[in-house]
Amino acid sequence: RALIPEIAGAMYDTLRMVMEDASFARRVREEISAGLTTESALKIVVTEYVRRFQNIDDKYLRERAVDVRDAGQRILRHVMGVEGVAPDLGDDGVLVAKELTLSDLASVDHAKLRGIVTASGGETSHAAILAKSLEIPTVVGADWRRRRPFG
């Protein structure tokens, strides 16, 4: 599926940021030199970076942790030779997820997507901003753990 320019640009910007970060590459090489597989080394280093972003005081920068995790997953899938699977929403689908990544948003057919509900994330996440620009109704921060039965 061809990506719309807004999603492709945001995805590749984050991916480029991670891949061009010399300390990221150095940390992956260190873990591999210590005996880990490439996949394990990537997981460890991406997790470290995600934690750093999650601990930033600035809300906008903190929400980039999702983008870093998503970029890490994309790199890992590439290393493993695995393609992501696009969910089949059927017609008039609503995407419900713990968090929404740019890859998630890119993988669905926007013509069939009628709404998005996420448990985490915020209004300043890349995916939420892009969903808004695509005029897809989006609810972020929904806590369905406290759901009550209808009726």
Disulfide bonds with the S-S distance in Angstrom:
none
